[in-house]
Amino acid sequence: NRRPEKGIAGMLLCAILSDTLNLQGPTTTDWDRLMVAVLAEIAKVHNIQLLAQEQFKAKSKELATLSSHALVNGDQKSFSFDASGFKGDIGFAVVETTDSDIIL
């Protein structure tokens, strides 16, 4: 039974909150919810909502410094296809923010 140190638990907690959009994203699992509860206790985080809010605010602030090109290409996945006479490349990009005014 090993427990992560307080700082490591805090980093893991922040990673789960970011990846699951504060447990509100469509890919959030019951395991994520359990781990957030456990890690918050170890990290001594009493207000998970405030932590997530501050984390998203910092991320949105960082997005404001990016050029349009960097913003669109930051999390882009590219795919090549060749099917039924159609051949080409396509890319999908995602920008996650809780404050759309910053990037518009």
Secondary structure, DSSP 8 states (H G I E B T S, - for coil): -----HHHHHHHHHHHHHHTTTTTSTT--HHHHHHHHHHHHHHT-S-HHHHHHHHHHHHHHHHTTS-HHHHHHTTEEEEEEEETTEEEEEEEE----S-GGGT-
